[in-house]
Amino acid sequence: MHFGFQVADLEAAVAEALALGAALTDHQPQPRGRVLFDPAGHPFRLCHDPS
C-alpha cells in the first residue's frame, strides 16, 4: 500500500519531492504519475490532476 497525491504540476511536484530527499523508482507504470520513495523508503505516487 502507498499514498497517492494529486498535483496540478507534476514536474514541479516531483522536483520538490526530490529536493526534500525522495527518490524516483526505476519503474514508472503510468505516464501521468510518478512513483517515488520517501527518505525512509516508503513508496508514494504523485498523479497529475489539472483541475
CORPEGI-V414270 format. One record per residue. RES is the residue in one letter. SS is DSSP state (H for helix, E for strand, L for the rest). Layout:
{{RES;SS} {RES;SS}}
This chain:
{{M;L} {H;L} {F;E} {G;E} {F;E} {Q;E} {V;E} {A;L} {D;L} {L;H} {E;H} {A;H} {A;H} {V;H} {A;H} {E;H} {A;H} {L;H} {A;H} {L;L} {G;L} {A;L} {A;E} {L;E} {T;L} {D;L} {H;L} {Q;L} {P;L} {Q;L} {P;L} {R;L} {G;E} {R;E} {V;E} {L;E} {F;E} {D;L} {P;L} {A;L} {G;L} {H;L} {P;E} {F;E} {R;E} {L;E} {C;E} {H;E} {D;L} {P;L} {S;L}}
